[in-house]
Amino acid sequence: MKFSFSLFPFIKNQDTPLIKELKNATLSQAPDLTPEEVKLSNHIRERTERANQNNLTRTKAYLDFYLKHPEIHWALLAHLVSRNAGWTMTDLKGEYLPRFLSQEDQQSFFSFLERGNWLIFQDAFPQLLIYEESLKVKKPLFHLLSFFHVSSFMKVVWRRFWFDNDSDTLSVALIMNEQHYIDSRVINKEHFKKSVFATLPFQLQEFLNMNVLLFPMVRNNSIQLIGEPAHHFLYVKERIELGKRLYQLVFSKKSVLDGILQWAKSSPHTGSRKDFWPELFHSVKEGRLDEKRVLEQCKLEKGPRIYSPYLSVWKNVQHESPDRSDWFINTSVLSLFSLPEPDFSGNAQRIYCRSLHLLDSLA
């Protein structure tokens, strides 16, 4: 497995095969498939739909795929980010946020998180399964991506990955793809602009630094949290840069990757923050209503643990089919194909703890 933090070599040379192919990429219609390909495509669609029932099934599917195909780094990153989406979903019904959010606000925030989580999976998971099927038959089957309305951008990248096996390039491409894919379908959707981003509760979450992506890892027989705050969520470039920084946190150090995997494999995702911090969070409400909680540097000195329920507090959602248009209409996005050097200087756990202390003091 390769651990690298250099810029992609093709950034220095704009005439490399991948860049040339991306610049010449054209929109394509779904191909005429053989009966065997139709059967395979329907099988992939069914597998995707089964795994796309809710945040729990998606998150598990990403990890299961990565464990079978560790060269597809993005699958593990998607697993970790999807865990965070689930924790945020249950925060909406947890200890603190219901005190600041109306029932309508809770539903709007959940719908926004669920829609984005669902959309990314229904676009990305068929890509992963087509790669898996290509391995089985020992030849690329990426022409099938058109059948699933996958961007022309990813069709070029997957074909190139088949020959050069560059996990970094594929991962950054998938980060770019997912964020552009949801940009028009969720982030800039007028409904979510009004019901989520323009609301005081969303701005309050930004102010309280509640939007922190946390990646638990095992280190010295205890759980340590690394991650990044997520700000400027409305801007696609900022979300891509965040994704690349998170990718470097996970894959630039083998010891970090091993610690994350050790935790992920031994900790099934439930949606409750108890998954990574059982000393501080619990999935059922504890204590008396008048019992005071005392937190000292994110340690529970006295009182009940913080309520963080399972994902079952939300029902499964039936989603409408997405817009099938291709986001890749401007080659200027190719300038985003670089990785930053890994930066472990931040302290996501401390930032998150400060937010918890502030919320507890306001509650």
N, C-alpha and C positions, 0 to 999 in steps of 0.2 A: 504494500500500500504506500502511495506517495504522499508525503507531507511537504508542502511547498507554500511559500508566501511571496514568491516573486510575481511580477506582472506577467500576464500571458505573453508568450513570445510573439504572437501574431499581432499584438498591439503595436509593436515597433515596426512591423512590416505589413502594410495594408494590402499587399498582393498575395497573401497566403491563400491556400485553397478555401478555407472556411469563410474568410471575409469576402473573397470573390463570389463564392456560391451564395452567401447571404445577400450581397448587393444585387445579385441577379435572380433572387428568389421571386417566383411568380405565384399568384393565387391559382389553386387547382381545384377542380371538382372532384367529388368522390369517385374513385376509379371503378371500372367494371371488375367485379370480383368473380372468381371461380366459385363453384358450389362449396368447395372446401374452405375457401377464404370467407365466404358468407357465414358458414357454420362457425368458424373460428371467431369472427368479429362479433357474432351474436353471443358467443360464449364469453368473450371479453366484456361485452356490455352487461351481461347478466352478473358476472363476478363483480363488476364495478358497482352496479346497483345494490347488490347484497351488502357490499362493504361500505356503502355510502348512506346507511340508514341514519346515523347520528355521529356525534363527535367521538364517542367511544369506539365504534366500529372502524371509523376512518383512521384514528390514531393507531389502533392495533394493526391495521392493514399495512400502514407505512413501515412500522417496525418489523413486522413479519417479512416484508419484502426486503428490507435492508439486510436482515440476518441471512437471507438466502443469497443476496447479491450485494455484498459490501462495496463493490466498485461503484455502485450508484449512491454516492454520498448524500445526495439531496434527499433521499428517502428518510434517512435518519434525521436530518434537519427538519423535514416536514413533520415527522413524528413529534419532535420536541416542541415546535411551534404550535402544532395542533393540541398538544397537552395544555399549553398556555391558553389557547382559545377555550378549552373546556373549563379550566379553572376560572377564567373570567366569566364564562356563562353562569357558573354556580355562584360566583361572588354576587351576582345580581339578586340571588335569593338567600344570601348568606347573612353574616352577622351585622355588617355595617351598611351596605349600599341600600337595602330596603328602607333605611331611615332617611335617606336623601332622595330616593327615586320613587316616583309614583308607579302604580301597577302598569300604566301605559308606557312610562319610560323604560321600565324593566323589560317589557315585551319588545319595544322598539330596539333596545340595545341587543337583546338576545337575537332578534330577527336579523339584525345586521351581522352579528358574529356567525350565526348559523348559515346564513346565505353565502358569506365569503368562504367559510370552511367547506361547505358543500360544493360550491363552484370550482374551487381549486382542485378538489379531489376528482370531480367528474371529468375535468380536463386532463389532469396529470396521471391518474391511475391507469387509464387505458394506454398511455405512453409506456408506463412501466411494464404492463402486461405484454404489450407488443414486443418490447425488448426481450422479455423472458421467453416468449414464443419463438423469437428469432434465434435465441441461443439453442433452443430445443432442436430446431431444424437446421441449425448451423448456416443460416443465410439471413440477410436483413429483410424484414417484412415491413419496413417503415412506410411503404406506399399505403398501408392500411390506416395510417394516421389521418389521411384525408376523410376516410369513412367516419371518423370521430370528430371532424371539424377542428382538428388541431392546427395551430398556426403554421404557416409556411416557414416561419423562423425555426420552429422546433424540428420540422422535418429535415431541414438542412443540418442542424446540429446533431441529431441522432444518427444520420448517415455518416457524418464525420466521426462521431464517437465510435461507431462500429469498427473503424479502421485504426484510430489512434488511441482509443481507450483513455482519453484524458478526462479524468473524473472532475478536476477543477473546472474545466471549461464547461462541461455538461451541467455541473451544479449551478454555476453562475447563470448560464442560459436559462435553466429552469426557474431560478429566482426572478430573472428578468421577465420571463414568460408569465409566471403566476401573477406578478404584480401588475403587469400591463393588462392581463386578462381580466382581473377584477376591477380595474380602474373605471371603466365605463359601465360595467355591469353592477357594481356595488358602490364604490367610493364616490363616484360622481353622479350617482342616481339621485334625482331630485328628492325622492321620498326619504332617502337616508340622510341627505344633506339637511333637510328640515327636521326630521325626527331624531337625529343623533348628533351630527356635528355642530349644528347651530344651537343646541340646547345648553342651558346652564349646567345640567348634570355632567355632560361630556367635558365641558370646560373645567368643571370642578375636579374631575378625575385627572385632567392634565395638570392642574395646579397642585394636586396632592401627589403627583408622581405615581399614580396607581398603575399606569400602563407600563409595567416592567416585565420583560420576558425573562423568565428564570429557568435555567438548565441545571437540575440537580446532578451531582456526581458523587461517587464514593471516593473519599480520600482519608487515609489513616483510620479506617473503620468507622468513619462518621460521614454525614451528608453535608456537602458544601454546595453553595449556590453560586453559579456564575450567570452572566447574562448582560442585558442592555435595556435601558429605558427606551420606550418607543414614542418619539415625538414627531410632530409635523406629518401626521398620518395621512393628510390629504394629498401629499405630493408623492407621485410615483417614484421619482428619482431618490427621494429620502428613504422610502420603503425598501428600494433595491439596495441602497448603501447599507441600511440596517441589516438586511439579509446577508450581505457579504461579510459584514463584521461578525455576525453570529456564526456564519460558516467557518470563519477563521478561528473563532473561539473553540469550536468543536474539533476541527480537523488539523490545526497547525501543530498540536502537541499530542503525541501518542498517549502520554499519561492521562491527559484530559479525556481523550476519546475513550480510553479503556475505563476510566472512572464513570463516565456518562453511561456507557453501555452496561457496566455492571449494575448500576442503579436501574436503568430502564428495563432490563431483562428480569429483574427481581421485583419490580414494582408495577403491577398492572394498573392501567389508567382507569380511574373511577370518576374523575371530575372534581373530586374533593382535594383540597390542599393538604389534607391529612396524608395523602400519598407521599409527600416529601417532608412533612413536618408534623408528625403525629404528636409531638410534645406540646405543640402550640395550637394545632387545629384538630377539630373532631367533626365527624359527619352527622352527629346528633347534638341537639342543644343540651348543654349541661348546666347544672346549678340552679339557684333560685333567681327570680327576676330582679331582686334587690341586691344580689351578691356582686360585690365589686371585684373587677379584674385588676391585677397589678402586673404590669409589664415593665421589665427592666432590661434594656438592650436586647429586646426580642426574646427574653426568657420569661416564662410565666412564673412569677413569684407567688401569686395567690389568685384564687378564683377559678372560674370555669375556662376551659379552652375556647378558642374562637370558633364559632359555628361555620363550617364549610361543607355544605351538603353534597351528596352524590348527584351526578348528572340527571338522574331520574326525576329531579324536581321539574324538569322540562320534558314535554312530550315530543315524540318524533314529528318532523315536519314534512309535508308533501310539497315539493318544490316545482315551480314552473320551469319549463325548458328555457335555457339561456339563449341570448342572442348569438347567432352562429358566425358573425362577422370576424374577420381576421384583424387583429390589432397591429400586425407588422406591416405598416404602410410607409414608414419613414426610417431610413438607414442611420439616422443620427443616433439611434439607441445603441449602435455598435460601439460608441465611445464609452459605454458603461461596462465593457468587458474586461475590467481590471480588478484585481483583488488588493485591498489594503494590507499593510503588514498587520499581523495579529497584535491586539492590544489587550492585555490583561490588567491594565492599571485601574480600570473602573471597579466599583464595588456595588454590584446590583443588589446583593443581599442587604447591605447597609441602607441603600436608597429605599428598598422595599420596607425595611424595618422602620425607618423614619415615617413612612406613610402609614404603617399600621399604628404606630404610637399616636400620630396626629388624629387618625380616625377614631381610635379608642378614646382619646381625650374629648372629641367632639360628640361622641355617642351618648 
